[in-house]
Amino acid sequence: MRYLFLSLTTVATVAVLMSAAELLYAAEPSETEIQIRRAATGYLEALNRGDAEQIASFWTPDGVFVDATNQSHHAHKLIKAEFSSVASATEKSEVRQNDSTVRMISADVALERGSSRATANGTTAGPTTTFIALWVKSESKWLLDYLHEFSASSHSPETPLADLAWMVGEWEAREDGIEARVTVTWADQGKFLLQRFTVRLPDQIELRAEQRITWDANRDGIRSWLFRSDGGFAEGEWSFEGDTWVVKKAEVTADGVAVDSVSLWVHDEPDSCWFKSVNRSSDPDSAGDFLLRFQRVR
């Protein structure tokens, strides 16, 4: 039987979001980090009390929880549906935190990742669990918007790909006659992010593409390989500049024309992001520059 959302294993996972008081830091944490960790502590306390209403209050309305089997759940619905069935188990659990780090993505978005173990009645209740979580600031309060837990045998969030975890999900965009849909999932135990695109440009047939993103240890950076349904393909190198992911690509069209291009991704809100394609240089049949605003639909 798989673990439910607020099972002991999940309590262990969410605990790595909690309790900054027990951690020692080489550098003085910022006031923002302190606020995030205070919110995390309050969340853990609500879990230990078995207070479903308070637990839900620490999530955004559309917050998403992804369990260790890579299944996505609407956090509020899952809390309402499953909390009572595990309340007695969580009341006796204790969380032992191993590690937790906070990285600011923007002034109102923070990425937290780490690991923990849980005990019940003084006995270790499960293996080490790792996580990726996004905290967002809403009306001066830090809330969970995304939490993904990983079992010991699955993807470790210590990989730099964790900084792209916000992409996981389904996204749609409609701008100036362009319709686009992107589905992003983890692949091969988290070694890759897999993007599947469907794009329809004005007066053109639907174009599909699949892109794999991974960490290249040889080049010490993130790289990607994209293949389009028309036969074109591209290789990209990713870098984070300011608040923007920049993907410099060397493309070859279906007709064999070499094209240099740049794609830009900006994650400006928990459930929205901007995508811009620029510098599609010399190909006279290319779509040119375009800008899309994607909204998360799942």
Secondary structure as GFF3:
##gff-version 3
##sequence-region A 1 298
A	DSSP	alpha_helix	8	15	.	.	.	ID=ss1
A	DSSP	three_ten_helix	20	22	.	.	.	ID=ss2
A	DSSP	alpha_helix	31	49	.	.	.	ID=ss3
A	DSSP	alpha_helix	52	57	.	.	.	ID=ss4
A	DSSP	beta_strand	59	66	.	.	.	ID=ss5
A	DSSP	beta_strand	72	74	.	.	.	ID=ss6
A	DSSP	alpha_helix	75	91	.	.	.	ID=ss7
A	DSSP	beta_strand	93	106	.	.	.	ID=ss8
A	DSSP	beta_strand	109	120	.	.	.	ID=ss9
A	DSSP	beta_strand	123	124	.	.	.	ID=ss10
A	DSSP	beta_strand	129	138	.	.	.	ID=ss11
A	DSSP	beta_strand	141	150	.	.	.	ID=ss12
A	DSSP	three_ten_helix	160	167	.	.	.	ID=ss13
A	DSSP	beta_strand	169	175	.	.	.	ID=ss14
A	DSSP	beta_strand	178	187	.	.	.	ID=ss15
A	DSSP	beta_strand	192	200	.	.	.	ID=ss16
A	DSSP	beta_strand	206	216	.	.	.	ID=ss17
A	DSSP	beta_strand	221	228	.	.	.	ID=ss18
A	DSSP	beta_strand	233	241	.	.	.	ID=ss19
A	DSSP	beta_strand	244	252	.	.	.	ID=ss20
A	DSSP	beta_strand	258	269	.	.	.	ID=ss21
A	DSSP	beta_strand	272	278	.	.	.	ID=ss22
A	DSSP	beta_strand	290	296	.	.	.	ID=ss23
###
